[in-house]
Amino acid sequence: MITLAPGTSRPFDTADWADALVVLECGEVELEALSGCRIRLQPGAIFWLAGLPLRCLHNPGQQPAVLVAISRRKSAGDR
């Protein structure tokens, strides 16, 4: 779980999101692409960030944005 306080940003790191399905539990998040284009997501959004050309995640809202990342359990051979 990652929480972004209102008005804050977090640099995008591909390793944080590898093999994860992400749910925006509450708050708002803007995904900023390397091109500068932004997409705003609302609570309840379900999305995938792995492999996307992103620069940063922003919380433009007035409440914390809570992102829950769900990934597959690693098998014994993946350790």
C-alpha positions in Angstrom: 0.0 0.0 0.0 1.3 3.4 -0.9 -0.2 6.7 0.4 0.3 10.0 -1.3 -0.5 13.0 0.9 -2.6 15.8 -0.7 -0.5 18.0 -3.0 2.5 15.6 -3.1 4.2 13.7 -5.8 6.1 10.4 -6.1 8.7 9.7 -8.8 7.8 6.7 -10.9 10.0 3.6 -10.3 9.1 0.6 -12.5 10.4 -1.8 -9.8 7.6 -0.6 -7.4 4.9 -1.8 -9.7 6.3 -4.9 -11.4 3.7 -7.6 -11.9 1.1 -5.6 -9.9 -2.5 -4.7 -10.4 -3.2 -1.4 -8.7 -6.4 -0.2 -7.1 -7.0 3.4 -6.1 -8.7 2.9 -2.8 -9.4 6.6 -2.1 -8.3 10.0 -3.2 -7.2 11.1 -6.7 -4.1 10.4 -8.6 -2.6 11.9 -11.7 -0.2 9.8 -13.8 2.3 12.0 -15.5 3.9 10.5 -18.7 7.4 11.3 -19.8 5.8 13.5 -22.4 4.2 15.6 -19.7 0.7 14.5 -20.5 -1.4 13.6 -17.4 -4.3 11.3 -16.8 -6.4 11.7 -13.6 -7.8 8.6 -11.9 -10.7 8.6 -9.4 -11.3 6.3 -6.4 -12.1 2.7 -7.5 -9.9 2.8 -10.6 -8.1 -0.5 -11.3 -5.0 -0.2 -13.5 -1.6 -1.6 -14.4 1.6 0.6 -14.3 4.3 -1.9 -15.3 6.0 -1.0 -18.5 4.4 2.5 -18.9 6.5 5.5 -19.8 5.7 7.5 -16.6 7.6 10.2 -14.8 5.6 10.7 -11.7 2.4 10.1 -9.7 0.7 13.2 -8.3 -2.1 13.7 -5.7 -3.9 16.8 -6.8 -6.8 16.3 -4.4 -7.6 17.4 -0.9 -7.4 14.0 0.8 -4.7 11.3 0.9 -4.6 9.0 -2.2 -4.2 5.3 -1.2 -2.9 2.9 -3.9 -3.1 -0.8 -3.2 -0.8 -3.0 -5.3 -1.8 -6.6 -5.7 0.7 -9.1 -7.2 1.1 -12.8 -7.6 2.7 -14.7 -4.9 6.3 -15.8 -5.8 6.8 -19.5 -6.3 9.7 -21.3 -4.5 11.7 -21.1 -7.7 11.4 -17.3 -7.9 13.1 -16.6 -4.6 
